[in-house]
Amino acid sequence: MFSSKERNPLASAFGAAARLVAAGVLLAGAFGVQPAAAQVTQAVTASFAPLTDESSPDRKGLIHDVVAEMLKLQGISAPIQFMAWSEAVKIADGKPGTIIFPMTRTPQREDKYLWLAKVFDMNRSFVTRPGSPAVNTVEAAKALKAVGTTEASASLTFLKAKEFTNIVEIKSSRELMQALKDGKVDAVYQPNPFAKADWKAVGGDGALTVGEVQEVAAAYLAANKQSSLNPDDWQGALQVLEQDGTFEKLVQAYGMN
């Protein structure tokens, strides 16, 4: 899925044809349900660069762009709305027909959502300021004065499950990295791509110190549990994007390969 091999013109033509055929199948409702366009009422997310990024006028993030292409393939016109992650979760929990991303699939969330498609894998580590010692274990992180993470996140769930008593909950990834830069927290815990992208966004100098990987978590597209959506439709749309090279091009464009 993350191959960077060049595609020849014949492969490109085949991929375009496959995209058209598959899109037609999706729009025809061939998976045995009514078209998804009639079921999706809204799509919500938050800024977690480089996967989702409200600050950029035309580069909204890897998963944002993938989901936008999936919506297009299925003829869905619902706009993708940015907001605080806690608000996005609240809306997704309360309104059938809402899709939300990037959502981490955890045991605590398993029965709360309809899981439509796995989009991307991410590492999570304890991250500290440039030049500081690496925090490689849970025990070392617990010994710090303050470990920051985002509100209503799977990262927060992990820290609570490990019985951290030094957690500082912060509204967004960007504000979290600003807090690290300002010395308000000693380390942050969230997906590593978010930390690196938002460190640059807040003007952080130097390379962050990234500890050993604590978790490998997939970013999912999910939906309100009561939604009448068929995961096969969404996984089929993602397969189209993989087969015609769109997914690979987006991965490379965001430097995630």
C-alpha positions as CSV (number, residue, x, y, z in Angstrom):
1,M,0.0,0.0,0.0
2,F,2.9,2.3,0.6
3,S,5.0,1.3,-2.5
4,S,6.8,4.2,-4.2
5,K,7.3,2.3,-7.5
6,E,6.7,4.3,-10.6
7,R,3.6,3.4,-12.6
8,N,3.8,3.0,-16.4
9,P,1.2,4.6,-18.7
10,L,-0.6,1.3,-19.2
11,A,-0.9,0.8,-15.5
12,S,-2.2,4.3,-15.1
13,A,-4.8,3.8,-17.8
14,F,-5.9,0.5,-16.2
15,G,-6.1,2.2,-12.8
16,A,-8.3,5.0,-14.2
17,A,-10.6,2.4,-15.8
18,A,-10.7,0.4,-12.6
19,R,-11.6,3.6,-10.6
20,L,-14.5,4.4,-13.0
21,V,-15.9,0.8,-12.8
22,A,-15.5,0.6,-9.1
23,A,-17.1,4.0,-8.5
24,G,-20.0,2.9,-10.6
25,V,-20.4,-0.2,-8.5
26,L,-20.3,1.9,-5.3
27,L,-22.8,4.4,-6.6
28,A,-25.2,1.7,-7.8
29,G,-25.3,0.3,-4.2
30,A,-24.0,-3.0,-5.3
31,F,-23.1,-4.0,-1.7
32,G,-26.7,-4.5,-0.9
33,V,-27.6,-1.3,0.9
34,Q,-29.0,2.1,-0.1
35,P,-26.4,4.5,-1.4
36,A,-24.1,6.0,1.4
37,A,-24.9,9.5,0.1
38,A,-28.4,9.1,1.5
39,Q,-27.0,8.0,4.9
40,V,-24.1,10.4,5.7
41,T,-25.3,13.6,7.4
42,Q,-22.0,15.1,8.3
43,A,-18.2,14.3,8.5
44,V,-16.3,15.7,11.5
45,T,-12.6,15.8,12.4
46,A,-10.0,17.9,14.3
47,S,-6.6,19.2,13.3
48,F,-4.0,16.4,13.8
49,A,-1.4,17.4,11.2
50,P,-0.2,15.8,9.0
51,L,-3.2,13.6,8.9
52,T,-5.7,16.4,9.2
53,D,-4.9,20.1,9.1
54,E,-7.3,23.0,9.3
55,S,-4.6,25.7,9.1
56,S,-3.7,25.0,5.5
57,P,-5.9,26.5,2.7
58,D,-5.3,23.6,0.2
59,R,-3.3,20.8,2.1
60,K,-5.8,19.5,4.6
61,G,-3.9,16.4,5.5
62,L,-3.4,12.9,4.3
63,I,-6.4,11.2,5.9
64,H,-8.6,14.3,5.2
65,D,-7.8,14.0,1.5
66,V,-8.2,10.2,1.4
67,V,-11.7,10.5,3.1
68,A,-12.6,13.4,0.7
69,E,-11.8,11.1,-2.2
70,M,-13.8,8.2,-0.6
71,L,-16.8,10.6,-0.2
72,K,-16.5,11.7,-3.8
73,L,-16.4,8.1,-5.1
74,Q,-19.7,7.4,-3.3
75,G,-21.4,10.6,-4.4
76,I,-21.5,12.1,-0.9
77,S,-21.6,15.8,-0.7
78,A,-21.4,16.2,3.1
79,P,-18.6,18.7,3.9
80,I,-15.8,17.8,6.2
81,Q,-16.0,20.0,9.3
82,F,-13.1,20.8,11.6
83,M,-13.6,21.4,15.3
84,A,-12.1,20.5,18.7
85,W,-11.7,16.7,18.9
86,S,-13.8,16.5,22.1
87,E,-16.6,18.3,20.2
88,A,-16.2,16.0,17.2
89,V,-16.5,12.9,19.4
90,K,-19.6,14.4,21.2
91,I,-21.3,14.9,17.8
92,A,-20.3,11.5,16.5
93,D,-21.6,9.9,19.7
94,G,-25.0,11.6,19.5
95,K,-25.9,11.9,15.8
96,P,-26.5,8.9,13.6
97,G,-25.2,9.4,10.1
98,T,-22.0,11.2,11.4
99,I,-18.6,9.9,10.3
100,I,-15.5,10.8,12.2
101,F,-11.8,10.5,11.7
102,P,-8.9,9.9,12.5
103,M,-10.3,7.5,15.2
104,T,-8.1,5.0,17.0
105,R,-9.8,1.6,17.6
106,T,-9.5,0.7,21.2
107,P,-11.3,-1.9,23.4
108,Q,-13.1,1.0,25.2
109,R,-14.4,2.3,21.8
110,E,-15.1,-1.0,20.1
111,D,-18.8,-1.2,20.7
112,K,-19.4,2.5,20.6
113,Y,-18.8,3.0,16.9
114,L,-19.3,1.5,13.4
115,W,-15.8,0.9,12.1
116,L,-15.8,1.7,8.4
117,A,-12.2,1.5,7.2
118,K,-8.6,1.3,8.5
119,V,-6.7,4.1,6.8
120,F,-3.2,4.4,8.3
121,D,-0.9,3.0,11.0
122,M,0.9,5.3,13.5
123,N,3.5,4.9,16.3
124,R,3.0,6.5,19.7
125,S,6.0,7.4,21.9
126,F,6.8,9.8,24.7
127,V,8.2,12.9,23.0
128,T,10.3,15.5,24.8
129,R,12.1,18.7,23.8
130,P,15.2,18.7,21.6
131,G,18.3,17.8,23.5
132,S,16.5,16.2,26.4
133,P,16.9,12.5,27.4
134,A,14.6,10.0,25.7
135,V,11.7,8.8,27.8
136,N,11.6,5.1,26.8
137,T,9.3,3.5,29.5
138,V,6.0,4.1,31.2
139,E,7.9,4.2,34.5
140,A,10.2,7.0,33.3
141,A,7.2,9.0,32.1
142,K,5.4,8.6,35.4
143,A,8.4,10.1,37.1
144,L,8.1,13.4,35.2
145,K,6.2,16.4,36.6
146,A,3.7,16.6,33.7
147,V,2.9,14.5,30.7
148,G,0.6,16.2,28.2
149,T,-1.9,14.6,25.8
150,T,-5.1,15.7,24.0
151,E,-8.6,15.6,25.5
152,A,-10.9,12.6,24.7
153,S,-8.1,10.8,22.9
154,A,-6.9,7.2,22.7
155,S,-3.6,8.5,24.0
156,L,-5.4,9.7,27.1
157,T,-7.1,6.3,27.5
158,F,-3.6,4.7,27.4
159,L,-2.2,6.9,30.1
160,K,-5.2,6.4,32.4
161,A,-5.1,2.7,31.9
162,K,-1.4,2.8,33.0
163,E,-2.5,4.8,36.1
164,F,-0.6,8.0,35.4
165,T,-1.2,10.7,38.0
166,N,0.7,13.5,36.1
167,I,-1.5,13.9,33.1
168,V,-2.2,17.3,31.6
169,E,-5.2,17.3,29.2
170,I,-5.0,19.8,26.4
171,K,-7.6,20.7,23.8
172,S,-5.6,20.2,20.6
173,S,-2.4,18.7,19.2
174,R,-1.1,22.2,18.3
175,E,-1.8,23.6,21.7
176,L,-0.2,20.5,23.2
177,M,3.1,21.1,21.3
178,Q,3.0,24.8,22.3
179,A,2.8,23.6,25.9
180,L,5.8,21.4,25.4
181,K,7.7,24.3,23.8
182,D,6.7,26.7,26.7
183,G,7.8,24.1,29.3
184,K,4.3,23.6,30.7
185,V,4.7,19.9,30.2
186,D,7.8,17.7,30.3
187,A,6.7,15.3,27.6
188,V,3.8,14.7,25.3
189,Y,2.1,11.4,24.4
190,Q,0.2,11.3,21.1
191,P,0.8,9.8,17.6
192,N,4.4,10.7,16.6
193,P,3.4,12.3,13.2
194,F,1.1,14.7,15.1
195,A,3.9,15.7,17.5
196,K,6.5,16.3,14.7
197,A,4.1,18.3,12.4
198,D,2.7,20.5,15.2
199,W,6.2,21.1,16.7
200,K,7.1,22.8,13.4
201,A,3.8,24.6,13.3
202,V,4.4,26.3,16.6
203,G,7.9,27.3,15.6
204,G,9.8,24.7,17.6
205,D,13.5,24.6,16.9
206,G,15.5,21.4,16.5
207,A,14.5,17.7,16.3
208,L,12.3,16.4,19.1
209,T,13.5,13.6,21.2
210,V,11.3,10.6,20.4
211,G,11.3,7.7,22.9
212,E,10.8,4.0,22.2
213,V,7.4,3.1,20.6
214,Q,4.8,2.3,23.2
215,E,1.9,1.6,20.8
216,V,1.3,1.1,17.1
217,A,-2.3,2.3,16.5
218,A,-4.3,2.5,13.3
219,A,-6.2,5.6,12.3
220,Y,-9.7,4.6,11.3
221,L,-12.7,6.2,9.6
222,A,-15.6,5.4,12.0
223,A,-19.3,6.3,12.3
224,N,-22.0,6.7,14.9
225,K,-23.1,3.2,15.9
226,Q,-26.7,3.7,14.8
227,S,-25.7,4.7,11.3
228,S,-27.0,2.6,8.4
229,L,-23.6,2.5,6.7
230,N,-22.0,-0.6,5.2
231,P,-18.3,-0.9,5.9
232,D,-17.9,-2.8,2.7
233,D,-18.7,0.3,0.7
234,W,-16.0,2.3,2.4
235,Q,-13.4,-0.4,2.3
236,G,-14.2,-0.8,-1.4
237,A,-13.7,2.9,-2.0
238,L,-10.4,2.8,-0.2
239,Q,-9.3,-0.2,-2.4
240,V,-10.1,1.8,-5.5
241,L,-7.8,4.6,-4.3
242,E,-5.1,2.1,-3.5
243,Q,-5.4,0.3,-6.9
244,D,-5.4,3.4,-9.1
245,G,-2.5,5.0,-7.2
246,T,-4.3,7.9,-5.6
247,F,-3.5,6.7,-2.1
248,E,0.2,6.3,-2.8
249,K,0.4,9.7,-4.4
250,L,-1.2,11.3,-1.3
251,V,1.2,9.4,1.0
252,Q,4.2,10.7,-0.9
253,A,2.8,14.2,-1.1
254,Y,2.6,14.4,2.7
255,G,6.0,12.7,3.2
256,M,4.4,9.8,5.0
257,N,6.1,7.0,2.9
